[in-house]
Amino acid sequence: MALQPLPKAERQDSTELSVQQRVFNIANELLHTEKAYVSRLHLLDQVFCAQLMEEARARSSFPCEMVMGIFSNICSIYCFHQQFLLPALEKRMEEWDLNPRIGDILQKLAPFLKMYGEYVKNFDRAMELVNTWMQRSSQFKAIIHNIQKEEMCGNLTLQHHMLEPVQRIPRYELLLKDYLHRLPEDADDFKDAQKSLELIATAAEHSNAAIRKMERMRKLLKVYELLGGEEDIVNPTNELIKEGHILKLSAKNGTSQDRYLILFNDRLLYCVPKLRLIGQKFGVRARIDVDGMEVQHETSSMNVPRTFLVSGKQRSLELQNCTELGKRAPTPIREKEVTLCMKCQEPFNSITKRRHHCKACGHVVCGKCSEFRARLLYDNNRANRVCIDCYTMLVGVPPSPASLSNSTQRRRSILEKQASVAAENSVLCSFLHHVEKGSGRGWQKAWFVIPDSEPLVLYIYGAPQDVKAQRSIPLIGFEVSLPESSDRLERRNAFKMSQSHLTVYFSADCEELQRRWMEVLSRAGRGEELQSNGPISEALEEEGEEPVPTGENT
């Protein structure tokens, strides 16, 4: 196969060659995605289904009919792709120079895609069966969980993998549309490709209708993972209506506590922060059935605005929509969790840049960023030290330009991605010790985050509450490995990533944390798509208490 992707400059040399190259690239993409898809089908049929059937036949822990009901005709789908479509595409790409076309293959095999109709129609029932038997059978649950821990699962649930066949045909349709768009109308393959598209588009109609229903399922799976896989919510009859942070008023002392509400069509989940070090997770503290639930806008806390009471058969909750600055004492952020001023992002020190708390919002700020004073109702209307943002909200006007220091007027840096926000939506985050080869510095402890929004970038913070990263490292091209004896590292659970002349060593607190970081960094280095990782350890936050990060203080 002589034709290979060309550099941009060479592609511009010839229009004809450019068309050929683009058509080849699309065909090549079809082949590579087909290989990945066949591996997913192998996982479903030869691993999940096979192990469950073996248990059902050998020990009768659960019915064989139930397993067949979950996986439907996945065996036929796997055989078709593994024995027919994939080999045909592989052979054609090997002889592309002599026969540059794929439309004839797809036209010949497209009618077999009708078999997807059975799988798509059965999908809702399959999800119900998985959900039911995860609760009913400990053996069923153990097999699923053990397989999901395997590297081949990519930290995804069985339900995620079962979505793949539903989404595959619409992806064929998109690739074929792009292929036809690039293909000249007088090309030998044009008519075959056009006919293939018609056949695939017909099959895709059924999948697209199912995908719209699957979007609801995806939202449920995301919440399922947010709750650590401990709540029975993955059910086609469930519908996620709204979720988000809210304040809960303590009945003991009236203080506001950060909580998370998740509203479904049949229940309300009241959650508390469960994990702070390896991505934000929540634990369910209470469940309130929607049937019989009442919401009252008048509460016993008449002096606290925007409060409301949610009452149900199980319990009642007094909640507040937002924080009213100055009317209640804030929950201060711990000084040890912040190494930079949360306003100007300058590093603290014990002499010229000391830490102060804004008495209105509780943020840790420097002297220059908290040189403003405003009256706070919770402190008998006395003037207190506040930050610039709270001063503006409390007084109603911003400070005069003359009173603003240079630190409050500068432009925002690209590194200004708040650590706690990034960690809440991250592929992986935790404390690590690190040192750069040849830097002359010793090991330093820092807070590392790979955000969901930038899964190929590693952000390094001084502490979990910092509003600005100390450094960011693009990960593509890095190779990750265990240290060699020549590295002479005397730390446990160490690993390194290297690219060109840059090598960074890391040390994790445990082997599991080391394994997770090596896996995620390796995949990011290869430019692969990343998924959120599960927790390493859990520290359940009790009501009214802040979770304490494990490890040393920085």
ROKOL-257462 format. One line per field, with one value per residue (C-alpha): x, y, z; residue number from 1. Coordinates in Angstrom, 3 decimals. Example, Ala and Ser with C-alpha at 12.3 -4.5 7.8 and 13.67 -1.06 7.14 Angstrom:
2
px (12.300, 13.670)
py (-4.500, -1.060)
pz (7.800, 7.140)
k (1, 2)
END
This chain:
554
px (0.000, 2.202, -0.201, 0.397, -0.758, 1.226, 2.634, 0.454, 2.876, 2.997, -0.788, -1.068, 1.157, -1.506, -5.293, -5.712, -3.314, -5.027, -8.391, -6.855, -5.133, -8.279, -10.320, -7.600, -7.510, -11.261, -11.060, -8.117, -10.086, -12.931, -10.498, -8.955, -12.309, -13.560, -10.630, -11.397, -15.078, -14.416, -12.346, -15.368, -17.623, -15.107, -15.272, -19.070, -19.438, -16.307, -15.721, -18.859, -21.364, -19.070, -18.196, -21.803, -22.985, -20.256, -21.419, -25.074, -24.442, -21.936, -23.597, -27.073, -26.432, -28.813, -30.788, -29.073, -32.143, -31.485, -27.920, -29.174, -31.797, -29.099, -26.779, -29.454, -27.795, -24.411, -22.750, -24.071, -23.012, -19.519, -19.116, -20.230, -17.721, -14.882, -15.156, -16.485, -16.428, -13.089, -11.135, -12.648, -11.562, -8.082, -7.568, -8.806, -6.492, -3.534, -4.257, -5.452, -3.003, -4.560, -8.184, -8.859, -12.508, -14.668, -18.197, -18.465, -17.611, -20.129, -22.859, -22.382, -22.359, -24.726, -27.871, -26.426, -26.626, -30.357, -29.401, -28.793, -32.558, -32.992, -30.193, -31.446, -35.051, -33.871, -31.604, -34.063, -34.923, -31.217, -30.538, -33.418, -32.053, -28.544, -29.945, -32.211, -29.629, -26.904, -29.206, -30.552, -27.446, -24.118, -22.425, -23.700, -22.536, -19.107, -18.456, -19.420, -17.304, -14.276, -14.358, -14.836, -11.594, -9.650, -7.490, -9.386, -12.513, -10.842, -12.522, -15.953, -19.055, -20.806, -23.622, -21.165, -19.815, -23.315, -23.972, -21.289, -23.378, -26.248, -23.901, -21.894, -24.245, -24.731, -20.925, -20.753, -23.247, -21.136, -17.917, -19.608, -21.096, -17.625, -16.211, -18.831, -18.251, -14.551, -15.123, -15.470, -18.826, -17.060, -15.072, -15.570, -16.642, -19.191, -22.337, -21.484, -20.740, -24.005, -25.993, -24.194, -25.114, -28.803, -28.756, -26.832, -29.003, -32.093, -30.508, -29.300, -32.839, -33.585, -30.308, -30.776, -34.163, -32.551, -29.632, -32.021, -33.244, -29.664, -28.731, -30.979, -29.176, -25.791, -26.866, -27.939, -24.592, -22.714, -24.664, -24.211, -20.432, -20.646, -22.223, -19.508, -21.763, -23.609, -27.082, -29.698, -30.518, -29.515, -32.978, -34.724, -37.756, -35.652, -35.254, -32.724, -34.450, -31.897, -28.734, -26.439, -24.842, -26.992, -26.574, -28.119, -28.878, -27.716, -30.441, -27.786, -26.073, -27.627, -24.421, -24.552, -23.100, -22.271, -24.518, -25.562, -29.137, -30.092, -33.729, -35.215, -38.770, -39.398, -37.008, -34.781, -31.275, -29.633, -25.857, -22.735, -19.165, -17.497, -14.055, -11.809, -8.485, -9.273, -12.011, -15.215, -17.606, -20.752, -22.484, -26.269, -27.309, -31.084, -33.688, -37.060, -39.796, -41.305, -44.694, -45.877, -42.965, -43.841, -41.879, -42.572, -41.113, -41.756, -39.374, -38.504, -35.402, -37.289, -34.154, -32.355, -33.427, -34.052, -34.573, -37.131, -38.201, -38.392, -40.563, -41.239, -42.135, -38.507, -37.246, -37.299, -34.494, -34.121, -32.154, -30.840, -30.486, -27.413, -25.121, -26.208, -22.975, -22.579, -25.707, -24.180, -20.630, -18.963, -17.224, -13.561, -11.266, -8.344, -5.152, -3.092, -5.178, -4.061, -0.573, -1.611, -3.850, -7.305, -7.686, -4.323, -2.776, 0.504, 2.278, 2.087, 5.112, 5.520, 6.976, 5.635, 2.657, 0.746, -2.597, -5.863, -9.479, -12.202, -14.799, -17.641, -16.851, -14.184, -11.562, -7.883, -6.380, -3.335, -3.221, -3.517, -6.546, -8.276, -7.515, -11.189, -13.669, -17.438, -20.126, -21.396, -24.804, -23.756, -21.135, -23.577, -22.968, -19.331, -16.749, -14.667, -11.818, -13.229, -11.905, -12.525, -15.324, -17.261, -16.696, -18.285, -21.285, -21.798, -21.285, -22.869, -20.019, -16.460, -13.509, -12.060, -9.331, -6.781, -7.273, -6.684, -3.223, -1.596, -2.268, -6.042, -5.864, -3.722, -4.989, -6.010, -3.369, -3.881, -3.030, -5.971, -8.052, -9.229, -7.950, -11.165, -13.280, -10.868, -10.762, -14.554, -14.574, -11.343, -10.019, -7.761, -6.434, -4.432, -1.386, 1.972, 5.600, 7.614, 11.041, 12.372, 15.574, 18.493, 16.584, 18.764, 15.674, 14.514, 11.219, 8.162, 4.577, 1.873, -1.740, -1.992, -5.110, -6.005, -9.305, -12.111, -12.139, -8.398, -7.682, -4.256, -2.884, -1.492, -1.993, 0.211, -1.107, 0.450, -2.746, -6.290, -7.958, -5.506, -7.090, -4.033, -1.813, 1.925, 2.531, 0.833, 2.381, 0.910, 1.098, 1.074, 4.380, 5.433, 6.458, 5.629, 7.600, 8.976, 12.352, 15.519, 18.326, 20.428, 17.836, 18.844, 15.493, 14.976, 11.218, 8.441, 5.783, 7.866, 7.398, 8.557, 7.477, 9.968, 9.921, 12.987, 15.193, 12.528, 12.090, 9.840, 9.840, 6.770, 6.106, 2.611, 1.317, 0.266, 0.641, -2.940, -2.421, 0.851, -0.898, -3.750, -1.455, 0.823, -2.175, -3.790, -0.526, 0.465, -2.846, -2.670, 0.868, -0.467, -3.296, -5.992, -9.427, -9.540, -12.403, -12.877, -11.253, -12.887, -11.745, -8.617, -9.812, -12.805, -13.243, -16.911, -17.609, -19.787, -22.390, -20.900, -17.299, -14.808, -12.895, -9.229, -6.849, -4.519, -0.779, 1.658, 0.983, 2.740)
py (0.000, 2.805, 5.694, 7.283, 10.528, 13.429, 16.583, 19.654, 21.314, 18.265, 17.887, 21.353, 20.443, 18.553, 18.820, 15.313, 13.821, 15.762, 14.192, 10.720, 11.295, 12.524, 9.594, 7.232, 8.901, 8.419, 4.772, 4.305, 5.911, 3.480, 0.583, 1.827, 2.565, -0.850, -2.554, -0.699, -1.534, -5.248, -5.262, -3.779, -6.465, -9.106, -7.710, -7.890, -11.343, -13.269, -11.792, -10.391, -12.733, -15.799, -15.501, -14.922, -17.911, -20.095, -19.181, -19.721, -23.174, -24.405, -23.245, -22.033, -18.805, -17.073, -18.134, -18.595, -16.999, -13.805, -13.564, -14.143, -11.463, -8.948, -9.554, -10.317, -11.119, -9.599, -12.890, -12.568, -8.923, -9.795, -12.654, -10.477, -7.729, -9.969, -12.552, -10.511, -6.712, -6.191, -8.743, -7.260, -3.750, -4.930, -6.702, -3.722, -1.271, -3.575, -3.434, 0.195, 1.234, -1.295, -0.963, 2.328, 1.874, 0.761, 1.407, -2.051, -3.733, -1.684, -2.158, -5.922, -6.127, -3.286, -5.490, -7.522, -4.405, -5.068, -7.439, -4.347, -3.758, -6.632, -5.385, -1.777, -2.781, -4.976, -2.350, -0.935, -4.423, -5.302, -2.283, -3.281, -6.816, -5.613, -3.239, -5.894, -8.664, -6.377, -6.032, -9.573, -11.725, -11.237, -13.625, -11.636, -8.375, -9.793, -11.023, -7.644, -5.685, -7.959, -7.567, -3.789, -3.616, -5.152, -2.873, -3.876, -2.220, 1.182, 2.041, 1.964, 0.117, -2.720, -0.295, 2.050, -0.754, -1.917, 1.518, 0.960, -1.148, 1.353, 4.163, 2.299, 2.494, 6.295, 6.550, 4.494, 6.943, 9.977, 8.460, 7.423, 10.899, 12.391, 9.793, 10.662, 14.372, 13.913, 11.455, 12.871, 12.002, 10.301, 8.027, 4.266, 3.917, 6.771, 4.768, 1.893, 4.317, 6.186, 2.946, 1.899, 5.197, 4.671, 1.210, 2.349, 5.451, 3.242, 1.102, 4.223, 5.564, 2.883, 3.534, 7.318, 6.926, 4.691, 7.088, 9.863, 7.587, 6.641, 10.261, 10.042, 6.836, 8.544, 11.230, 8.534, 6.746, 9.977, 10.489, 6.786, 7.249, 10.546, 8.555, 5.897, 3.256, 2.762, 4.028, 2.101, 4.720, 3.175, 2.296, 3.307, 4.440, 6.970, 10.502, 13.003, 16.376, 18.584, 18.393, 20.885, 22.333, 23.899, 25.086, 23.201, 25.071, 23.203, 22.696, 22.790, 26.128, 27.632, 27.473, 26.809, 23.546, 22.633, 19.837, 18.350, 17.666, 15.262, 15.296, 12.405, 11.862, 9.597, 10.691, 13.434, 12.469, 14.600, 14.113, 15.147, 15.515, 12.152, 12.449, 15.419, 13.922, 11.763, 13.705, 14.968, 12.202, 12.281, 9.962, 9.799, 10.996, 10.870, 9.849, 11.563, 10.129, 12.637, 11.078, 13.013, 15.479, 19.089, 22.319, 25.261, 28.699, 29.900, 28.382, 28.827, 30.789, 33.947, 36.081, 34.004, 34.926, 32.449, 29.481, 26.757, 23.541, 20.182, 17.694, 14.055, 10.810, 10.111, 13.482, 17.273, 19.549, 23.295, 24.591, 27.906, 28.821, 30.990, 32.535, 35.992, 37.825, 39.427, 37.972, 34.691, 33.854, 31.986, 28.639, 29.679, 27.787, 26.238, 28.227, 25.074, 24.207, 27.386, 28.428, 31.354, 34.341, 33.383, 36.811, 37.925, 34.410, 35.604, 33.056, 33.532, 33.835, 34.429, 37.936, 40.077, 38.074, 36.722, 34.943, 36.647, 35.485, 37.504, 37.755, 37.726, 34.747, 32.866, 32.890, 33.072, 36.259, 38.473, 41.826, 43.911, 41.957, 42.266, 45.900, 46.826, 47.054, 46.545, 46.222, 42.698, 42.046, 38.807, 40.811, 43.453, 45.601, 46.193, 46.875, 43.810, 42.979, 41.768, 41.003, 43.266, 41.123, 41.025, 44.756, 45.474, 43.257, 44.562, 48.260, 48.234, 50.033, 48.936, 50.556, 53.685, 52.990, 54.753, 52.224, 49.226, 47.698, 46.428, 42.863, 43.341, 44.943, 42.486, 40.189, 36.662, 34.006, 30.823, 28.961, 30.490, 27.332, 26.934, 23.654, 22.689, 23.344, 21.448, 18.525, 18.374, 17.655, 15.735, 12.604, 12.126, 14.278, 13.677, 14.708, 13.503, 14.223, 15.267, 16.407, 17.416, 15.746, 18.158, 20.968, 20.880, 20.934, 18.303, 16.448, 18.670, 17.816, 19.272, 18.785, 17.321, 17.546, 16.389, 18.223, 16.627, 19.752, 19.398, 15.658, 15.946, 18.603, 18.090, 21.004, 21.356, 23.270, 24.057, 23.027, 21.784, 25.199, 27.299, 29.442, 29.332, 26.457, 26.736, 25.016, 23.093, 20.307, 19.198, 15.390, 14.288, 12.666, 11.796, 8.229, 6.881, 4.113, 2.855, 4.314, 2.451, 1.616, 4.377, 6.946, 6.271, 7.124, 6.271, 6.691, 4.127, 3.911, 6.036, 6.479, 8.911, 10.555, 11.597, 13.577, 14.754, 16.431, 16.688, 13.982, 14.366, 11.853, 11.219, 9.401, 8.292, 7.435, 3.909, 1.357, 1.830, 5.569, 4.910, 2.469, 4.888, 7.808, 5.696, 4.384, 7.812, 9.590, 6.829, 7.067, 10.867, 10.656, 8.588, 11.078, 8.573, 9.566, 9.556, 8.713, 9.747, 7.388, 6.037, 6.789, 5.391, 5.864, 7.416, 9.776, 10.358, 13.878, 14.071, 16.807, 20.082, 18.878, 19.548, 16.581, 16.541, 15.719, 12.852, 13.182, 15.872, 19.565, 21.621)
pz (0.000, -1.335, -0.794, 2.591, 4.282, 2.823, 4.405, 3.859, 1.441, -0.834, -0.847, -2.355, -5.320, -7.242, -7.079, -8.475, -5.940, -3.167, -4.036, -4.132, -0.820, 0.916, -0.358, 0.835, 4.263, 4.728, 3.677, 6.037, 8.878, 8.197, 8.531, 11.804, 13.435, 12.298, 14.025, 17.256, 16.944, 16.429, 19.630, 21.491, 20.017, 21.100, 24.629, 24.673, 23.093, 24.020, 27.487, 29.131, 27.492, 27.540, 31.239, 32.257, 30.185, 31.697, 35.217, 34.307, 32.786, 35.375, 38.595, 37.573, 39.502, 37.100, 33.993, 30.630, 29.033, 30.970, 29.630, 26.078, 26.675, 27.592, 24.641, 22.062, 18.697, 19.562, 18.563, 14.982, 14.804, 16.056, 13.567, 10.646, 11.392, 12.505, 9.702, 6.773, 6.880, 8.638, 6.505, 3.321, 4.329, 5.330, 2.011, 0.023, 1.808, 1.126, -2.610, -2.688, -5.408, -7.801, -6.701, -4.829, -3.807, -0.875, -2.206, -3.750, -0.431, 1.518, -1.096, -0.950, 2.844, 3.797, 3.683, 6.564, 8.758, 9.097, 11.896, 14.043, 14.168, 16.619, 18.874, 18.888, 19.637, 22.504, 24.045, 26.608, 27.825, 27.993, 30.232, 32.514, 32.808, 33.657, 36.262, 37.801, 38.032, 39.381, 42.390, 42.452, 41.985, 43.772, 41.320, 38.325, 39.895, 40.779, 37.227, 35.728, 38.212, 37.765, 33.976, 34.260, 36.266, 33.372, 31.229, 28.073, 29.500, 29.598, 32.941, 31.263, 32.411, 30.592, 29.745, 28.017, 25.846, 24.979, 23.454, 20.800, 18.380, 18.594, 17.541, 14.897, 11.878, 12.092, 12.103, 8.903, 7.415, 8.350, 6.984, 3.745, 3.271, 3.665, 1.254, -1.403, -0.888, -1.697, -4.541, -8.111, -9.720, -12.630, -10.317, -10.755, -7.137, -7.072, -7.956, -5.605, -2.782, -3.440, -3.333, -0.155, 1.485, 0.680, 2.256, 5.333, 5.781, 5.941, 8.656, 10.480, 10.877, 13.459, 15.290, 15.308, 16.971, 19.562, 20.033, 21.015, 23.761, 24.573, 25.290, 28.312, 29.254, 28.903, 31.368, 33.797, 33.412, 34.106, 37.344, 38.147, 37.975, 39.905, 42.723, 42.563, 40.993, 44.270, 43.344, 41.354, 38.702, 35.343, 34.137, 30.872, 32.887, 34.808, 33.488, 34.808, 35.204, 36.971, 39.045, 40.709, 43.836, 46.536, 50.127, 53.033, 56.253, 59.333, 61.942, 64.682, 64.131, 60.993, 58.939, 55.189, 53.884, 50.280, 49.015, 45.665, 44.522, 41.717, 40.619, 38.638, 37.482, 40.483, 43.239, 44.654, 45.791, 48.474, 48.249, 50.135, 48.800, 49.164, 47.638, 47.105, 46.024, 42.985, 41.230, 42.782, 43.856, 45.955, 48.372, 48.731, 52.192, 51.633, 49.047, 48.756, 46.542, 44.118, 44.846, 47.881, 47.906, 48.784, 48.350, 50.678, 49.996, 53.542, 56.094, 59.738, 58.695, 57.812, 58.057, 55.423, 51.885, 49.066, 51.339, 50.748, 52.413, 50.631, 52.515, 51.764, 53.439, 54.240, 55.568, 55.173, 53.950, 54.407, 51.420, 50.149, 46.468, 46.882, 49.431, 50.665, 51.281, 54.678, 56.213, 57.354, 58.324, 55.450, 55.756, 55.421, 53.089, 54.916, 54.590, 54.024, 50.952, 49.139, 48.049, 45.804, 46.467, 45.167, 43.530, 42.091, 41.968, 43.466, 45.727, 49.492, 51.754, 55.460, 55.140, 52.271, 51.047, 54.025, 53.985, 54.962, 54.881, 53.193, 55.954, 53.409, 51.120, 53.095, 50.324, 51.187, 49.744, 50.139, 51.910, 48.728, 47.528, 50.908, 51.727, 51.356, 54.232, 54.163, 56.809, 57.419, 58.954, 60.660, 62.611, 63.881, 60.819, 61.723, 58.987, 58.077, 55.729, 52.393, 48.913, 45.919, 44.479, 47.755, 48.284, 44.898, 45.636, 49.186, 48.506, 45.064, 43.270, 42.481, 44.297, 42.718, 40.121, 42.290, 45.069, 42.819, 42.832, 39.654, 40.739, 40.404, 36.957, 35.022, 32.268, 33.077, 32.498, 30.512, 33.726, 35.622, 35.789, 39.385, 40.821, 42.618, 39.500, 37.256, 39.703, 39.830, 36.081, 35.615, 33.991, 37.012, 39.851, 43.020, 45.004, 43.634, 44.415, 41.374, 40.270, 36.858, 35.710, 35.678, 37.431, 40.517, 42.743, 45.171, 45.261, 45.610, 46.450, 44.192, 43.106, 39.579, 37.392, 33.859, 33.138, 31.120, 28.938, 28.144, 28.446, 26.816, 29.196, 32.713, 35.143, 38.241, 41.269, 44.609, 46.424, 45.638, 46.129, 44.073, 41.357, 39.114, 38.032, 38.516, 35.203, 32.407, 30.298, 26.917, 27.080, 23.427, 22.521, 26.083, 26.872, 30.321, 32.031, 35.314, 36.328, 35.430, 37.839, 36.239, 37.360, 40.967, 42.503, 46.154, 46.290, 46.296, 43.570, 41.206, 37.461, 34.795, 31.552, 28.908, 25.690, 23.807, 26.452, 29.171, 31.812, 34.838, 37.704, 39.854, 43.094, 44.162, 47.622, 46.624, 43.830, 42.605, 42.235, 40.386, 38.041, 37.259, 36.492, 34.291, 32.359, 31.842, 30.980, 28.536, 26.690, 26.624, 25.260, 22.360, 21.804, 22.757, 24.063, 27.856, 30.230, 33.826, 36.318, 39.423, 42.973, 44.564, 48.132, 49.734, 52.692, 53.343, 54.420, 57.491, 57.680, 58.818, 58.447, 55.680, 54.247, 55.106, 52.209, 52.983, 52.753, 53.775, 53.830, 51.208)
k (1, 2, 3, 4, 5, 6, 7, 8, 9, 10, 11, 12, 13, 14, 15, 16, 17, 18, 19, 20, 21, 22, 23, 24, 25, 26, 27, 28, 29, 30, 31, 32, 33, 34, 35, 36, 37, 38, 39, 40, 41, 42, 43, 44, 45, 46, 47, 48, 49, 50, 51, 52, 53, 54, 55, 56, 57, 58, 59, 60, 61, 62, 63, 64, 65, 66, 67, 68, 69, 70, 71, 72, 73, 74, 75, 76, 77, 78, 79, 80, 81, 82, 83, 84, 85, 86, 87, 88, 89, 90, 91, 92, 93, 94, 95, 96, 97, 98, 99, 100, 101, 102, 103, 104, 105, 106, 107, 108, 109, 110, 111, 112, 113, 114, 115, 116, 117, 118, 119, 120, 121, 122, 123, 124, 125, 126, 127, 128, 129, 130, 131, 132, 133, 134, 135, 136, 137, 138, 139, 140, 141, 142, 143, 144, 145, 146, 147, 148, 149, 150, 151, 152, 153, 154, 155, 156, 157, 158, 159, 160, 161, 162, 163, 164, 165, 166, 167, 168, 169, 170, 171, 172, 173, 174, 175, 176, 177, 178, 179, 180, 181, 182, 183, 184, 185, 186, 187, 188, 189, 190, 191, 192, 193, 194, 195, 196, 197, 198, 199, 200, 201, 202, 203, 204, 205, 206, 207, 208, 209, 210, 211, 212, 213, 214, 215, 216, 217, 218, 219, 220, 221, 222, 223, 224, 225, 226, 227, 228, 229, 230, 231, 232, 233, 234, 235, 236, 237, 238, 239, 240, 241, 242, 243, 244, 245, 246, 247, 248, 249, 250, 251, 252, 253, 254, 255, 256, 257, 258, 259, 260, 261, 262, 263, 264, 265, 266, 267, 268, 269, 270, 271, 272, 273, 274, 275, 276, 277, 278, 279, 280, 281, 282, 283, 284, 285, 286, 287, 288, 289, 290, 291, 292, 293, 294, 295, 296, 297, 298, 299, 300, 301, 302, 303, 304, 305, 306, 307, 308, 309, 310, 311, 312, 313, 314, 315, 316, 317, 318, 319, 320, 321, 322, 323, 324, 325, 326, 327, 328, 329, 330, 331, 332, 333, 334, 335, 336, 337, 338, 339, 340, 341, 342, 343, 344, 345, 346, 347, 348, 349, 350, 351, 352, 353, 354, 355, 356, 357, 358, 359, 360, 361, 362, 363, 364, 365, 366, 367, 368, 369, 370, 371, 372, 373, 374, 375, 376, 377, 378, 379, 380, 381, 382, 383, 384, 385, 386, 387, 388, 389, 390, 391, 392, 393, 394, 395, 396, 397, 398, 399, 400, 401, 402, 403, 404, 405, 406, 407, 408, 409, 410, 411, 412, 413, 414, 415, 416, 417, 418, 419, 420, 421, 422, 423, 424, 425, 426, 427, 428, 429, 430, 431, 432, 433, 434, 435, 436, 437, 438, 439, 440, 441, 442, 443, 444, 445, 446, 447, 448, 449, 450, 451, 452, 453, 454, 455, 456, 457, 458, 459, 460, 461, 462, 463, 464, 465, 466, 467, 468, 469, 470, 471, 472, 473, 474, 475, 476, 477, 478, 479, 480, 481, 482, 483, 484, 485, 486, 487, 488, 489, 490, 491, 492, 493, 494, 495, 496, 497, 498, 499, 500, 501, 502, 503, 504, 505, 506, 507, 508, 509, 510, 511, 512, 513, 514, 515, 516, 517, 518, 519, 520, 521, 522, 523, 524, 525, 526, 527, 528, 529, 530, 531, 532, 533, 534, 535, 536, 537, 538, 539, 540, 541, 542, 543, 544, 545, 546, 547, 548, 549, 550, 551, 552, 553, 554)
END
